[in-house]
Amino acid sequence: MRRFSDRHALQTLSELNITPLLDLAFVLLIIFMITTPLMESSMDLVLPSSDAAQHSVDPNAVQSVSIDQNEEISINDQKTDLATLEGQLTALKERNPDVAVVVRAHKTLPVQKMMNVMDAVQRARIKKVGIVTIPEQP
């Protein structure tokens, strides 16, 4: 049997046992994976208030672009097509630079049809754009 005093002073440890280190790393990884989604959804957030936020968009300047399930486009309840929509939106932008557009699309509409309308809004250089949705019923 070897004694500790028999060892040479310059002898190095040839193997390092990293099993406890890996166990610790995996435990920490699991803890972070479990707690991160809980922290995001349980955040108690109070938004700051501002006087400018109440008047950021003039309700009279909001234009409504609708696309029904038959892929018919209308702007402010007047039927139009995709080719003339961009011209109408550009004319609205020239009359009122702060114009805002709200896009209302039927839920069964193909995404590409809605993207075509969104592209027309972007080409008209309208910066204030919203998409109308309704909350899901439980």
Backbone as CSV, one residue per row, in Angstrom:
resi,resn,N_x,N_y,N_z,CA_x,CA_y,CA_z,C_x,C_y,C_z
1,MET,0.843,-1.163,0.000,0.000,0.000,0.000,0.895,1.234,0.000
2,ARG,0.524,2.213,-0.885,1.320,3.427,-0.962,0.832,4.453,0.037
3,ARG,1.727,5.169,0.527,1.393,6.237,1.441,1.457,7.557,0.710
4,PHE,0.802,8.539,1.249,0.817,9.862,0.653,2.232,10.438,0.635
5,SER,2.982,10.136,1.643,4.341,10.671,1.732,5.264,10.032,0.702
6,ASP,4.868,8.900,0.122,5.685,8.233,-0.875,5.561,8.878,-2.259
7,ARG,4.549,9.659,-2.473,4.345,10.305,-3.772,5.430,11.328,-4.035
8,HIS,5.673,11.536,-5.302,6.618,12.571,-5.670,5.900,13.913,-5.650
9,ALA,6.573,14.923,-5.335,5.984,16.256,-5.215,5.549,16.796,-6.569
10,LEU,6.183,16.380,-7.667,5.886,16.930,-8.975,4.926,16.065,-9.787
11,GLN,4.400,15.038,-9.227,3.488,14.152,-9.947,2.144,14.865,-10.147
12,THR,1.611,14.821,-11.381,0.347,15.492,-11.679,-0.786,14.485,-11.718
13,LEU,-1.985,14.985,-11.555,-3.174,14.152,-11.620,-3.499,13.929,-13.093
14,SER,-3.515,12.696,-13.538,-3.683,12.413,-14.957,-5.139,12.391,-15.386
15,GLU,-6.062,12.174,-14.504,-7.478,12.143,-14.853,-8.238,13.106,-13.953
16,LEU,-9.162,13.857,-14.587,-9.992,14.794,-13.848,-11.423,14.293,-13.930
17,ASN,-12.055,14.091,-12.827,-13.424,13.593,-12.788,-14.373,14.774,-12.977
18,ILE,-14.996,14.854,-14.158,-15.893,15.979,-14.438,-17.364,15.603,-14.291
19,THR,-17.660,14.434,-13.840,-19.046,13.999,-13.677,-19.839,14.929,-12.750
20,PRO,-19.320,15.306,-11.590,-20.101,16.231,-10.751,-20.320,17.591,-11.415
21,LEU,-19.352,18.049,-12.199,-19.501,19.318,-12.897,-20.598,19.234,-13.958
22,LEU,-20.651,18.142,-14.694,-21.705,17.954,-15.689,-23.074,17.824,-15.042
23,ASP,-23.133,17.123,-13.915,-24.407,17.006,-13.188,-24.920,18.374,-12.771
24,LEU,-24.019,19.202,-12.272,-24.403,20.545,-11.854,-24.867,21.380,-13.051
25,ALA,-24.176,21.272,-14.164,-24.549,22.035,-15.350,-25.926,21.625,-15.856
26,PHE,-26.208,20.339,-15.888,-27.517,19.882,-16.357,-28.632,20.277,-15.397
27,VAL,-28.376,20.240,-14.108,-29.387,20.661,-13.135,-29.687,22.146,-13.308
28,LEU,-28.666,22.969,-13.486,-28.889,24.393,-13.698,-29.625,24.648,-15.010
29,LEU,-29.291,23.909,-16.045,-29.980,24.057,-17.319,-31.462,23.731,-17.180
30,ILE,-31.782,22.671,-16.491,-33.186,22.285,-16.288,-33.919,23.335,-15.460
31,ILE,-33.274,23.866,-14.449,-33.904,24.890,-13.611,-34.221,26.131,-14.444
32,PHE,-33.273,26.572,-15.276,-33.522,27.752,-16.109,-34.575,27.487,-17.172
33,MET,-34.604,26.283,-17.722,-35.613,25.956,-18.729,-37.014,25.961,-18.130
34,ILE,-37.149,25.578,-16.893,-38.463,25.527,-16.258,-38.893,26.904,-15.774
35,THR,-37.986,27.681,-15.214,-38.392,28.950,-14.604,-38.512,30.105,-15.583
36,THR,-37.830,30.066,-16.725,-37.883,31.191,-17.661,-39.284,31.442,-18.208
37,PRO,-40.017,30.435,-18.705,-41.389,30.731,-19.174,-42.306,31.222,-18.052
38,LEU,-42.097,30.759,-16.852,-42.939,31.203,-15.742,-42.680,32.666,-15.416
39,MET,-41.447,33.102,-15.530,-41.134,34.497,-15.231,-41.721,35.423,-16.288
40,GLU,-41.756,35.003,-17.541,-42.283,35.849,-18.600,-43.792,36.021,-18.487
41,SER,-44.521,34.975,-18.171,-45.973,35.066,-18.135,-46.512,35.616,-16.825
42,SER,-45.714,35.620,-15.787,-46.212,36.100,-14.506,-45.682,37.481,-14.162
43,MET,-45.217,38.210,-15.163,-44.664,39.528,-14.919,-45.773,40.529,-14.633
44,ASP,-45.668,41.209,-13.526,-46.620,42.252,-13.168,-46.088,43.557,-13.736
45,LEU,-46.693,44.007,-14.828,-46.166,45.137,-15.565,-47.171,46.271,-15.555
46,VAL,-46.729,47.432,-15.147,-47.545,48.631,-15.178,-46.915,49.564,-16.200
47,LEU,-47.665,49.883,-17.255,-47.135,50.708,-18.328,-47.123,52.176,-17.923
48,PRO,-46.124,52.909,-18.379,-46.096,54.345,-18.067,-47.157,55.090,-18.859
49,SER,-47.524,56.251,-18.378,-48.551,57.043,-19.041,-47.915,58.249,-19.725
50,SER,-48.638,58.767,-20.712,-48.143,59.923,-21.454,-49.332,60.697,-22.003
51,ASP,-49.226,62.018,-21.984,-50.280,62.842,-22.569,-50.274,62.741,-24.087
52,ALA,-49.113,62.541,-24.687,-49.012,62.452,-26.144,-49.609,61.143,-26.666
53,ALA,-49.632,60.101,-25.856,-50.156,58.813,-26.306,-51.660,58.859,-26.549
54,GLN,-52.356,59.729,-25.838,-53.796,59.823,-26.028,-54.160,60.424,-27.381
55,HIS,-53.285,61.245,-27.934,-53.569,61.934,-29.178,-52.594,61.543,-30.284
56,SER,-52.048,60.324,-30.211,-51.031,59.931,-31.177,-51.626,59.699,-32.566
57,VAL,-52.858,59.206,-32.656,-53.513,58.981,-33.941,-54.878,59.635,-33.915
58,ASP,-55.114,60.474,-34.895,-56.404,61.135,-35.026,-57.420,60.115,-35.540
59,PRO,-58.529,59.881,-34.835,-59.504,58.886,-35.289,-60.080,59.191,-36.666
60,ASN,-60.117,60.470,-37.058,-60.624,60.822,-38.382,-59.627,60.502,-39.485
61,ALA,-58.352,60.302,-39.109,-57.317,60.014,-40.094,-57.133,58.511,-40.315
62,VAL,-57.898,57.683,-39.633,-57.756,56.237,-39.768,-58.615,55.752,-40.933
63,GLN,-57.976,55.073,-41.870,-58.660,54.514,-43.034,-58.753,53.004,-42.852
64,SER,-59.840,52.422,-43.285,-60.070,50.992,-43.110,-59.987,50.287,-44.459
65,VAL,-59.090,49.297,-44.540,-58.971,48.457,-45.730,-59.442,47.067,-45.338
66,SER,-60.473,46.578,-46.040,-61.058,45.279,-45.706,-60.888,44.303,-46.863
67,ILE,-60.675,43.026,-46.505,-60.600,41.952,-47.493,-61.548,40.861,-47.009
68,ASP,-62.582,40.576,-47.802,-63.548,39.576,-47.360,-63.133,38.181,-47.818
69,GLN,-63.975,37.194,-47.510,-63.635,35.807,-47.820,-63.612,35.518,-49.312
70,ASN,-64.233,36.380,-50.120,-64.196,36.233,-51.578,-63.027,36.985,-52.194
71,GLU,-62.109,37.466,-51.344,-60.910,38.189,-51.743,-61.224,39.528,-52.406
72,GLU,-62.355,40.125,-52.067,-62.709,41.443,-52.566,-62.174,42.491,-51.598
73,ILE,-61.498,43.495,-52.137,-60.861,44.537,-51.333,-61.749,45.775,-51.342
74,SER,-61.875,46.394,-50.177,-62.601,47.659,-50.094,-61.855,48.586,-49.151
75,ILE,-61.891,49.875,-49.480,-61.285,50.895,-48.631,-62.404,51.828,-48.186
76,ASN,-62.599,51.925,-46.898,-63.689,52.710,-46.303,-65.033,52.315,-46.904
77,ASP,-65.294,51.029,-47.017,-66.544,50.439,-47.513,-66.818,50.745,-48.984
78,GLN,-65.804,51.099,-49.753,-65.946,51.297,-51.197,-65.085,50.252,-51.896
79,LYS,-65.705,49.456,-52.750,-64.999,48.372,-53.438,-63.894,48.930,-54.328
80,THR,-62.787,48.227,-54.353,-61.653,48.581,-55.192,-60.883,47.307,-55.509
81,ASP,-59.855,47.427,-56.320,-59.006,46.270,-56.589,-57.587,46.612,-56.148
82,LEU,-56.720,45.623,-56.190,-55.368,45.791,-55.676,-54.578,46.816,-56.482
83,ALA,-54.833,46.901,-57.778,-54.086,47.838,-58.624,-54.393,49.293,-58.267
84,THR,-55.644,49.606,-57.980,-56.006,50.997,-57.661,-55.870,51.310,-56.170
85,LEU,-55.732,50.274,-55.339,-55.617,50.498,-53.891,-54.380,51.323,-53.567
86,GLU,-53.261,51.002,-54.197,-52.030,51.727,-53.913,-52.162,53.198,-54.290
87,GLY,-52.802,53.501,-55.417,-53.009,54.891,-55.817,-53.904,55.639,-54.852
88,GLN,-54.958,54.977,-54.376,-55.848,55.616,-53.414,-55.128,55.889,-52.096
89,LEU,-54.320,54.926,-51.662,-53.587,55.120,-50.410,-52.530,56.216,-50.551
90,THR,-51.882,56.286,-51.706,-50.902,57.345,-51.938,-51.573,58.716,-51.930
91,ALA,-52.753,58.807,-52.524,-53.489,60.079,-52.516,-53.879,60.465,-51.086
92,LEU,-54.288,59.473,-50.276,-54.618,59.761,-48.879,-53.393,60.241,-48.110
93,LYS,-52.255,59.630,-48.405,-51.004,60.009,-47.731,-50.592,61.430,-48.111
94,GLU,-50.806,61.823,-49.375,-50.455,63.176,-49.809,-51.366,64.219,-49.159
95,ARG,-52.666,63.896,-49.002,-53.589,64.836,-48.360,-53.316,64.961,-46.870
96,ASN,-52.996,63.820,-46.224,-52.769,63.813,-44.782,-51.542,62.941,-44.496
97,PRO,-50.395,63.550,-44.193,-49.184,62.751,-43.949,-49.279,61.854,-42.716
98,ASP,-50.189,62.146,-41.795,-50.347,61.343,-40.586,-51.453,60.306,-40.713
99,VAL,-51.780,59.908,-41.931,-52.857,58.956,-42.134,-52.454,57.595,-41.544
100,ALA,-53.434,56.906,-40.988,-53.233,55.570,-40.436,-54.181,54.611,-41.149
101,VAL,-53.733,53.390,-41.328,-54.527,52.383,-42.033,-54.724,51.186,-41.113
102,VAL,-55.963,50.711,-41.077,-56.299,49.503,-40.334,-56.742,48.459,-41.346
103,VAL,-56.075,47.310,-41.346,-56.382,46.232,-42.286,-57.245,45.208,-41.569
104,ARG,-58.389,44.918,-42.180,-59.314,43.913,-41.641,-59.424,42.797,-42.668
105,ALA,-58.978,41.608,-42.317,-58.982,40.476,-43.240,-59.801,39.336,-42.651
106,HIS,-60.494,38.607,-43.521,-61.250,37.441,-43.096,-60.279,36.362,-42.650
107,LYS,-60.653,35.573,-41.647,-59.708,34.617,-41.070,-59.372,33.450,-41.994
108,THR,-60.211,33.157,-42.983,-59.902,32.063,-43.902,-59.184,32.543,-45.155
109,LEU,-58.862,33.816,-45.201,-58.184,34.397,-46.354,-56.749,33.873,-46.438
110,PRO,-56.274,33.539,-47.645,-54.866,33.131,-47.766,-53.937,34.264,-47.343
111,VAL,-52.851,33.909,-46.709,-51.926,34.901,-46.175,-51.339,35.755,-47.296
112,GLN,-51.121,35.171,-48.466,-50.532,35.920,-49.572,-51.416,37.085,-50.001
113,LYS,-52.736,36.914,-49.949,-53.646,38.008,-50.318,-53.503,39.178,-49.341
114,MET,-53.381,38.859,-48.067,-53.203,39.922,-47.075,-51.838,40.582,-47.246
115,MET,-50.821,39.810,-47.575,-49.494,40.374,-47.775,-49.463,41.297,-48.994
116,ASN,-50.246,40.989,-50.020,-50.330,41.880,-51.173,-50.884,43.243,-50.771
117,VAL,-51.895,43.248,-49.911,-52.473,44.506,-49.419,-51.464,45.238,-48.540
118,MET,-50.764,44.491,-47.682,-49.762,45.121,-46.818,-48.625,45.722,-47.651
119,ASP,-48.263,45.059,-48.757,-47.238,45.611,-49.654,-47.719,46.907,-50.304
120,ALA,-48.996,46.958,-50.674,-49.546,48.188,-51.260,-49.512,49.328,-50.246
121,VAL,-49.794,49.021,-48.992,-49.734,50.039,-47.933,-48.292,50.509,-47.753
122,GLN,-47.351,49.588,-47.804,-45.947,49.952,-47.643,-45.455,50.792,-48.823
123,ARG,-45.861,50.438,-50.043,-45.446,51.221,-51.211,-46.034,52.633,-51.195
124,ALA,-47.177,52.801,-50.525,-47.770,54.131,-50.373,-47.074,54.928,-49.270
125,ARG,-46.087,54.328,-48.614,-45.266,54.947,-47.564,-46.080,55.351,-46.337
126,ILE,-47.073,54.546,-46.016,-47.865,54.775,-44.805,-47.201,54.012,-43.670
127,LYS,-46.874,54.735,-42.611,-46.117,54.151,-41.501,-47.012,53.621,-40.373
128,LYS,-48.189,54.184,-40.227,-49.082,53.774,-39.136,-50.066,52.746,-39.676
129,VAL,-49.789,51.474,-39.392,-50.587,50.373,-39.918,-50.970,49.463,-38.760
130,GLY,-52.214,49.012,-38.769,-52.677,48.061,-37.773,-53.479,46.959,-38.409
131,ILE,-53.577,45.827,-37.723,-54.364,44.693,-38.199,-55.406,44.399,-37.139
132,VAL,-56.660,44.340,-37.554,-57.761,44.119,-36.620,-57.905,42.628,-36.369
133,THR,-57.972,42.273,-35.095,-58.219,40.893,-34.681,-59.269,40.900,-33.588
134,ILE,-59.824,39.744,-33.325,-60.737,39.603,-32.190,-60.175,38.521,-31.273
135,PRO,-60.454,38.619,-29.975,-59.939,37.582,-29.078,-60.667,36.254,-29.312
136,GLU,-59.920,35.166,-29.089,-60.510,33.842,-29.247,-61.475,33.557,-28.108
137,GLN,-62.531,32.856,-28.445,-63.523,32.477,-27.436,-63.068,31.204,-26.751
138,PRO,-63.061,31.154,-25.425,-62.612,29.937,-24.727,-63.569,28.791,-24.863
